[in-house]
Amino acid sequence: MASVKIRILDNGPLKVEGPIELVDANGNPIETKKDTVFLCRCGASTKKPFCDGAHSRIGFQAAAQAVPESAE
């Protein structure tokens, strides 16, 4: 079985490592050319869903830690 690892980068994007299938809200595939992609978390990227570094320019501050009660 293929393994996918998602890492939350401090005040930055989600780093997704491994073979993935990425689809938009309508179910259309979004091409990923590499086995590692960085997905925007701040909402300011001009290359959504991918990160373009906008989090640095806008001073994005993420929550300090994940909220355990939010996991379901």
C-alpha positions in Angstrom: 0.0 0.0 0.0 1.3 3.5 -0.9 2.1 5.7 2.0 1.2 9.4 2.1 2.5 11.8 4.7 1.0 15.2 5.4 3.1 17.6 7.4 1.7 20.9 8.8 4.5 23.5 8.3 4.7 26.3 10.9 2.8 29.3 9.6 3.0 27.8 6.1 1.5 25.3 3.8 0.6 21.6 4.1 3.5 19.5 2.8 2.1 16.3 1.2 4.5 13.6 0.4 3.6 10.4 -1.6 1.4 9.5 -4.5 -1.9 11.3 -4.3 -4.9 12.0 -6.4 -5.9 15.6 -6.0 -9.4 16.7 -7.2 -11.3 20.0 -7.1 -14.7 20.7 -5.6 -16.4 19.4 -8.8 -14.4 16.2 -8.8 -12.1 17.2 -11.6 -8.5 16.0 -11.3 -5.8 18.5 -10.6 -2.4 17.4 -12.0 0.4 17.0 -9.6 3.8 16.5 -11.4 5.8 15.5 -8.3 5.3 13.1 -5.3 5.7 16.1 -3.0 3.3 19.1 -3.2 2.7 22.1 -0.9 -0.9 23.0 -0.5 -2.0 26.6 0.5 -3.3 27.0 4.0 -3.4 30.8 4.2 -5.8 31.4 1.4 -3.7 34.1 -0.3 -1.9 32.0 -3.0 -2.4 32.9 -6.6 -1.7 29.2 -7.5 -4.4 27.6 -5.4 -4.6 24.9 -4.3 -0.8 25.0 -4.4 1.3 27.3 -2.2 3.2 30.2 -3.9 4.8 31.6 -0.7 2.1 34.2 -0.1 1.9 33.2 3.6 5.3 34.9 4.1 4.2 38.1 2.4 1.0 38.4 4.4 2.4 37.4 7.7 0.1 34.3 8.0 -0.1 33.1 11.6 -1.5 29.6 12.1 -2.9 28.2 15.3 -0.2 27.1 17.7 -1.4 23.5 17.9 -4.1 21.3 16.4 -7.2 21.1 18.6 -7.5 17.5 19.7 -11.3 17.8 20.1 -11.6 18.6 16.3 -10.4 15.2 15.2 -13.3 12.9 14.3 
